[in-house]
Amino acid sequence: MVVPSLTVQLVIMEKMELEGFNQELPERMNLAVIMEKQPSSHPWADFRFDAIGVVMRNGEEDKAINRIYQDGDVEQFLVTGLALQLHLDECESYYHNLMSPEPGCFIVADQPDSSDEMPVPYLVSLSFDEVHAYLEGDEQIYSVEIPAELYRWAEAYVLTHYVAIRKTKRKLKNWRETEKPGTSSGGGQS
């Protein structure tokens, strides 16, 4: 049995001009990540750490970690000095992230030597593809809800720079109808 190979034909949709839409976007957004430390129920670790949010910041900041909340054994830390820059070659990944049921902001952090040390975030991304590459290494990956202001900025970037491509399957030709008259359709010799 021969299985026909499927090919994908790309149909480019027309680019829309958006009236009244300001296409001057900032190159990057300055951010901070909120990390939370909680007691762990795991026998080999006393604490566990999670990223619980991303907040927008005004202007560039030096990399710093400051405790912003403490209630018993639960502590929250603000990790400043991070920035998010969008790239043209990642537009399709941004588009799929923004269109997903739960759009996320992905945080990549160094894996600490000890399980009781906090993983320190060093990258924030909106690209599934970029973060997937870090999953294959020893980095710690967190997903948090995307802040509304960051969502609007990424949405404007995608609307400005990305044209969605609709993928369609090519229809297979009926090879029996294209045979020349007087030729055998059998696979043997005539």
ZIMOQUI-V276072 format. One line per field, one symbol per residue. ss: DSSP state (~ for helix, > for strand, _ for the rest). phi: phi as a letter, one per 40 degrees, with the letter a starting at -180 (. if undefined). Layout:
ss->???
phi->???
//
This chain:
ss->_______>>>>>_______________>>>>>>>>>>>>_______>>>>>>>>>>_______>>>>>>>>__>>>>>>>>>>>>__~~~~~~~~~~~~____>>>>>>___________>>>>>__~~~~~~~~____>>>>>>__~~~~~~~~~~~~~~___>>>>>_____________________
phi->.bccccbbbcbccccccccgbcccbccabcbbbcbbbbcbcccbbcbbbbcbabbcbcgcbccabbcbaaagccbbbbbbgbabbcbdcbdcccdcccccdbdbbbbbbccccbcccccccbababbdcccdccccccccbbbbcccdccccccccccccbbbcbccbcccccccccccccgbccccccb
//
